[in-house]
C-alpha cells in the first residue's frame, strides 16, 4: 500500500512538472516576449523567501542611490525595479503556479533578472537574448555539495531528472566569493564549459560587515532585544536590588529605569549608545546549525544539551540560537524554562548577519555561514555529531580538515570543554588563512562590482 501511494504521488508530481515546466510556463513566456524589453528594468526573483533577502537588498539600495544621483543631475532615472516571490518548493503547487504565471510578464520584459537560488521555473523559460540573468548565490564559499554535484546522493536528484527538468540553468553570470571556489560552482551548475561566466567578484551582502556603522547598530540592536528578554543581565553589581541585594527582587519598571532603553533607529538617539556592550561581563555564543532532511521537510538538529551549557558556561556566556530559515516555527527546538536567562532563540528577532556581527564565538556544524563569520577572524566551534552520516548523504567539496577552521566536537561536553580552555584550542591564524582562501572577493566592494557588470552588459 505504501509503495502504491508513493507511485501515485510520483505520477501526480511528474504530471504537474511536465504540464507546467515543459508546456505552460515556456508558452506563456514566449507570448509575453511579444512586448519589448524595458531598458533598465530589473527583477529580483526570490525563489523561496517571502520578501527581499540581503544580497538583493544591497544591490537594490545601490541602484536606488544611482537613480538618486541621476535625479540630482536632473536626469531621468535609469533603473526600474520590482520584486517577485514565487515560493517554489515552499507552498502548495496551486499557489506556486499562480505566482509563476503572474511573474512571467515581468521576467519577459526585464533587462536584468537577479536570482540567488535554484529554480525549476526560471530554468525552464526560454530566456530572450536581451535579458541578462545574474545568479548571486545565497551562500558564500563552497562547503556542502549542491546541484549537479549531488547527483546520486541521498540529498540530490538523479541525472535523468536534471536532464529532463533542469534546475540550475539560464544563468548569464554567477558571482562567487573567491577564485578558489569557481570550480565547485562550475560543477554544481554544470557550467564547466563556461568558466569565464563565473565571476569571483564577491558576495553583496558581505559589504555590510565592512561598515562600522552597521556593526555598531547590529550590536546595539542585539543588546536592546536581550534587554527585553532578560533585563537582569544588564544590571550592574552595584545596582543590586534593595531587598536582600538580589536583582530578582526588583520590579520590571525598576529594572528598565536602571538599564535604560538605548537602542533606536533614530540617528539622534545613537549618541546615547556609544558605551553600550552587548551583555556586560559576558561573551556571546551563537549557535547556528544548518537543517537536516529535505528543503520542504527541514528539521533542526536537537543534540545540543542547553542545560549542561548553562550550568557550566552561564557565568561567562549567553547563548543566542538561530534556526535555519527552512525550519518551520513549530519544529524549532524549545529552550527549557530553567535556561531562559542563558539561551535565547533569536530566529524571529535578528537577521543572521546581525547575529554574526554580535557573536564573540560561533558554534555551527556544516553551515556556509562560516565563510561570512571568517571575515571577523573570530573563533569557531564545530558541533558535528553526525558527520559521517552527513558526509554520506550530502558530501563536501573539500576535506573536512580544510573546511572546519576550529575544534570539531561530537558531544555537548566537548563543546563545553573547548570553551572553558581559555582560547587554547582556537587557532585564529588558521581562520585568517581560511578567510583569504575562500573569501578574497569579499572586501566591502562586491556590490559596486556587480553594478559595473551591469554597466558592461548594457553596452
N, C-alpha and C positions, 0 to 999 in steps of 0.2 A: 504493500500500500504506500509506504514512504517513497519507494522508487517511482511508483506511478505518479504521485503528486509532484515529485521533482521533475519528471518528464513533462508534465502538464505546464509547470512553471517555466521550464526551459522553452517549450513551444510558444507560450504567450510572450516571453521575453524576446525570442528571436523574431517572432512575427512583428512585434512592435518596432524593434530595431530596423528590420528590413523596410517596413512601411514608412518610417519617419526618416531614417538616415540615407536610404537609397532612393526614395521617391519624393516624399512630401517636402522635406527641407530643401533639397537641391532645386526642385522645380520652383518652389516659392522664391528662392534666392535668384534664380535666373530671371523670373518675372520682375522682381524688384530692381534688377540691374538695367531695366529699360530706362530708369531715371538715372541721370548723370551723377558721378561722384561729386560731393560738395567739397570744394577746396578748404582745407583746414579743419574738416570735421573729424573729431577724434572720439572714438567709442572705447570706453573702459568696460571690458566684458568680464564680469565676475561670474565664475562658473558655479561655485558652491556657496559663497557667502551672500548674506542679505544686504550688505552695504559695502561701500568702497573700502578696500584694505590699504595698508600702509604704503606699499610700493606705488600704487596708483594715486594715493593722496599727495605724495611728494611730487609726482610728475604733474598732476593737475594743478597744484599750487604754483609750480614753476611756470606752467603755461598761462595761468591767470596773471601772474606778475608780468609775463611777456605782453599780454594784452593790455595790461595797465600802463606799461611803458609806452606802448603804441598810442594809447589814448592821450597820454601826456604830451606826445609829439603830434597830437591831432591827426592821427592816422586811424584807419578802420581796424577793428580787432582782427587778428589773423586766425585765432583758434576758436572753434565752436565745439563744446564738449558735452558728452552725455554718458550716463552710467546705465548699464544693462546687467541685471542679475537674473540668471536663468534657473539656478538652484538644481543643476544637473546632479543626479545621484543623491540628493538630499530631500526631495519632496516626491509626491506621487507622480506617476507618469503623465496624468492628465494636466496637472498644473505645470509641469516642466514643458510639455508640448505647447501649452498656451503661451508660456514665457518665450519659448524659442521662436514661435511664429510672430510674436509681437516684436522680437528683436531683429528679425531678418531685414526689414526695410532700412533700419538704421545701419546695420552692418554692410548692406549693399551699397549705401551711399557714403560710407566712411573712407576718408583718405588714409587714416591710421586706425588700426584696431590693436589695443593692448590686451593681453591675456596673461595670467600668471598661474594657470593650472592646466590639467589635461582636459580634453573635451571631445566627446564623440560628435557633438553638434557642430562645433567650429570646424572640425577636421573633415566633415562630410560635405562642406559647402565648396562649390567651385569658385573660389575667390578670384575676383576680377584682377587683372594685372595692375590697375591703377591704385589698388589698395595694398598698403604695407601692414603686415601683421608682425607685431613685436612681442615675443614671449619674454616676460620679465619674471621668470620662475619664482615661486613664493619662498623658496629656501635658498640659503647660501651654501657654498661648498658642494661636496658630494659625499654623503655619508651612506645612508641606506640606498640600496638599488631600487630603481623605479623604471617604468616604461618598458621598452624592449629589453632592458637588462634583466627583467624578472620573468621572461618567458619560461614556462615550465616549472616555475617555483610555486610554492603554496600561495603566495600573495598575488602573483601575477596571473595573466591570462595566457591563452595559447597563441602560437604563431599564426595559426589559421584564422583565429578570431581577429587578430590585429590586422591581418592582410585583408580580411573581409570588411571590417569596420575599424579603420584607422582611428587612433585616439591621440596621436602625437603629430598631427600633420598641419600643413598650411602655414608654417612659421617662415616669415621672410628673414627674421633675425632672432637670435636668442642671446640675452645678456646674462653673463655669469660673473662670479666673484673674483676669479683669478685664472690666469693661463693654465695653471696646474690641473684644473677640473674640466677643461674643454673636451678632452677625450671621453669623459664619463657622460657628458650631455650629448655628445655625438652618438654614443652607443644607445643611450636611453631614448633619444628622439629619432633614431635611425637616420642620422644626418652625417654619416661617415664620409659621404661624397661632397659635403658642403661645409667643411670645417671653417671656411672663411666667413660663414654666416653666424658662427658662434663667437660672440664678442666679449672678451674679458674686461668690460668697462666698469664693472662694479654693480652693486645692488642698491637701488634708490633709497630704500628705507633705512639703510645704514648711515645715510648722510646725517640723520638727526643725532646720532651718537657723537658727532664731532661738534655739536653746538653746545656751548657751555650753558646757554640759556635753557635749552631743552633738558640737559642733565639736572640742573638745579630744580627746574619745575617738576621733573619726574620724582625726585627725592622728596620735595615738599608735598606733592600730592600723595605719595605713599604714606608719609607721616600723618597727613591730615586724615586719611582713611583709617589708619591704625588707631588714631586718637578716638575716632568714632566707635571703633570696635572694642578697644581696650584702653580707655583713658588712663587707667592706673599705671600703665607702662611709662607714662611721661611725667609722673610726679617725681620731683627731686627728693632726696632723703630728708633734707631739712624742711620739706613741706608736708611731712607725715601728719596724719590726722590727729585731732585733739584727743580723741577717745582711745587711750592706750597706745598712741603713737602709730597706729596701723592705718595705712591708706584706705583699706577696705571699709573703714567706718565713716568715710566722707560721703556726702551725698553727691549725686551726679552733677548737680549745679555747682557745688563747691569745687569739684574736680575740674570741670570745664572752665571755671573762673580762674583757676590757678595755671592751667596749661595754655589757655588762650585758644584762639582759632586763627592760626597764622595763614594757612593756605587760602589763596583766592586767585581766580583767573584775572582779576583786575590788576593792571600794572601798578597802580598807586598803592596796592596792598603788599606788593612784593618786598618793599623796603623793610617791612617788619619781620621778614623771614630770613634775614641774612645769616643768623647764627643757628639756624634750625638743623639738627641732625635727625636722621630718620627715627631711630629709637635710642635715646641717650643711654650710653653704657652697654649697648648690646649690638651684636652684628646680625645682619640679615642673611638668613639662609633661604635660597629659592629652590623649591622642588618643582621641576617642570619636566615630567617624563612625556614620552610620546604615547600613542594609543596602542592597543593590541586588537587584533582581529581585522575585519574589513572596514572600509570607509563608512559604509552605510550602517554597520553594526559595531562601531568602535566602542571598546571597553577600556577602562583605566587599569593600570597595574595597582594592586592593593596589598603589596608586600611590605611597605614601609610601616614600621611599628612606631606610631606617633607618641604613645605614652612613654615608651622607652627613651625616645629622643628628648621628650620634655623632662623626664626625671634626671637625665644625665647631662643635658645641654641647656636646660631652661634658664640657668643663671646667666649665661653668656650670649644666648642666641634667641631670636624669634624665627619661626618657620613660616614662610609665605608659600602657598601652594597654587599652582596654575595648571588647570586641566587642558588637554588638547581641545581645540575648538570642535572637533568631530564628535566629542563625547557629550551626549545629551545630559542636561542638568540632573535628571533623575538617576543617572548612572554614576554620578560623581561620588567618590569615597566620602563618608561622613567623618567629621572631626569629632572625637569623643568630647563629651561635655567637660571632663576634667582637664582637657588640653586647650580650652578656648582662650586662655590668656597667653598661649605659646604658639599655637598653629592657627593660621588664617587662610581660608580659601579666597583668593583674590581674582578668580577667573572672571567674575562679572564686574569687578571694580577697577581693575587696571589692565592696560594692554601688556602683552609680553615684553614689548620694548621698554615700557616704563619699569617693569619688574626687573629686567636685566640690568637696567641702569642703576637701580637702587640696591641690588643684591651685592653683598660682600663675597659670597661663595655660592656657586650654582651646583645643585645636585640634579643630575639628569641620567638618562640611560643611552638611548640611541637617537636622540633628537638633534636635528640640524641646528638648533639654536646655539650649539657650542661654537659655531663659526662666528655668529654675532657677538657672543659673550667673550670670545678671544680678543676682540678689539679692545676690551678693557684691561687685558692682561691680568685677570684675577683668577683665583683658584677654582678648579672644578673637581667634583667627585662624581664617579660613575657608579650608580647603583644598578648593576647589570646581573640580577639574579637568574635570568632566563636566557643568557647569552647564546648558549648552544642551540636552543630551540629557535631563537630569533634569527640566528645565522642560517639555520637550515631553511627557515621559511622565507626569509627576505634577502639576506646576504648584504655584504658591504662592498664598496668599491675599492677600499684599501684594507690592509691588515689591521686588526683591532689595535695592535700596539701603536700604529700611526694615527688612528682616529680617536684615541682617548688620551688626551694630554693631561692625565691626572690619575689618582688612585682608582682602581677598579674594585668594587666591593660586591659581595654576594649576599650579605645579610645586613640588617639594620645595625647590629652591634659593630660590624666592621666599619660602617659609616661613622658611627659614634666615636670609635677608637681613632679614626683618621682625624676627625675634627678636634679631638682632645690632645692631639700630638703637638700642638702649638706650631702649626705650619711646617713641621719637619718633613711631611710627605708631599708638600707642594713644590714642584719644580717649575717656577714661573718662567724660567728661560725656555723650557720646553713649550709652554703656552705661547710665548713670543714667537718661537720658530714656527709653530703651528699657524699662527696668525699670518705671518709673512708668506707662508706657503699657500694657504688656501683663501686668503682674503686680501691679497695685494692690490686688487682693483677697487677696494672699498676705502676711500681716503677722504670722504666728505664731499666729493665732486661727481659722484656717479650720475645723479640726475642731470647735471649740466652736460655730461657726455651723451646721455640719451637725447637731449634736445639737439645737440649737434648732429646726431644720427638722423633725426627727423628733418633737420635743415638739409642735410646731404640728400635725403630721399626726395625732397621737393624740387631739387634742381634738375 
